[in-house]
Amino acid sequence: MNKRIYRIGKAGQANDASTEFDYTEKSITPIGGFPHYGVITQDWLMLKGCTVGVKKRVLTLRKAIYPPRNKPTPLNLKFIDTSSKFGHGRFQTLKEKQAFMGTLKKDQK
């Protein structure tokens, strides 16, 4: 009821997780993908709160029957966290991870 839409993204956008305050070029998909979902390859919608339904199923949105009690405040996203959602992720982009970790054995030829 009265879900708030934070952002709408198109498929294939390279810089869709940047904001006015965070100029880092990063994709909305976290490093390693979302748990039990994977990598986002289609248009997406960022909502506030939870939604009901099965993963990877169509979600139908419609206008609210009851209007919100309070006037909605202007939305101002400052940061979108794209660190890994598996374990304790700390890097926002692969470039940041490679700069910190250095050359890994698996990356050597």
C-alpha positions in Angstrom: 0.0 0.0 0.0 1.4 3.4 -1.0 4.7 2.1 -2.2 7.3 4.7 -3.1 9.2 4.4 -6.4 12.8 5.5 -5.9 14.2 4.9 -9.3 13.4 3.4 -12.7 16.2 1.9 -14.8 16.5 0.7 -18.3 18.2 -2.4 -19.5 21.8 -2.0 -20.5 22.5 1.4 -18.8 26.1 1.4 -17.7 25.9 4.2 -15.1 22.5 3.5 -13.5 23.5 3.5 -9.8 25.1 7.0 -9.7 23.4 9.8 -7.9 24.0 13.6 -7.6 26.3 13.1 -4.6 28.0 9.8 -5.7 29.6 10.1 -9.2 31.1 6.6 -9.2 30.2 4.8 -12.4 28.6 1.6 -11.3 25.8 -0.7 -12.3 22.8 -1.4 -10.1 23.8 -5.1 -9.9 26.1 -5.8 -6.9 29.4 -7.6 -7.4 28.5 -11.3 -7.8 24.8 -10.5 -8.5 21.8 -10.5 -6.2 21.3 -13.6 -3.9 18.8 -16.0 -5.5 18.3 -13.8 -8.5 21.6 -13.0 -10.3 22.5 -10.2 -12.6 19.8 -7.7 -13.7 19.5 -7.7 -17.6 16.1 -6.1 -18.0 14.3 -2.9 -17.0 14.1 -2.5 -13.3 12.2 -0.6 -10.6 13.5 0.4 -7.1 10.7 0.5 -4.5 10.7 1.4 -0.8 9.8 -1.5 1.4 8.9 -5.1 0.7 6.6 -6.6 -1.9 4.7 -9.8 -2.0 5.1 -12.6 -4.5 7.5 -15.1 -5.9 11.0 -14.1 -7.1 11.4 -13.4 -10.8 7.6 -13.1 -11.2 5.6 -10.2 -12.6 4.7 -7.5 -10.1 1.6 -5.5 -10.8 1.5 -1.9 -9.5 -1.6 0.3 -9.5 -2.7 3.6 -8.1 -3.4 3.5 -4.3 -7.1 3.2 -3.3 -6.4 5.3 -0.2 -4.3 8.4 -0.7 -1.3 8.8 1.6 -2.0 10.4 5.0 1.0 12.7 4.9 2.3 14.7 1.9 5.2 12.8 0.4 8.5 14.5 1.0 10.7 15.2 -2.0 12.9 12.2 -2.8 16.7 12.8 -2.8 18.8 9.6 -3.1 22.4 10.2 -2.0 24.0 6.8 -2.3 23.0 3.4 -3.7 25.0 0.5 -2.1 26.2 -2.0 -4.8 28.6 -4.0 -2.6 28.4 -7.8 -2.7 25.3 -9.1 -0.9 27.1 -12.4 -0.1 29.0 -12.3 3.1 30.5 -9.0 4.1 31.0 -7.0 0.9 32.9 -3.8 1.0 33.7 -2.9 -2.6 31.3 -0.9 -4.8 32.9 -1.7 -8.1 35.3 -4.3 -9.6 37.9 -1.6 -10.2 37.9 -0.6 -6.5 38.3 -4.3 -5.5 41.2 -4.8 -7.9 43.0 -1.6 -6.8 42.8 -2.8 -3.1 43.5 -6.5 -3.7 46.1 -6.2 -6.4 46.7 -8.9 -9.0 45.2 -12.2 -7.9 46.5 -15.6 -8.8 43.4 -16.4 -10.9 43.9 -13.2 -12.9 47.5 -14.1 -13.9 48.2 -15.8 -17.2 
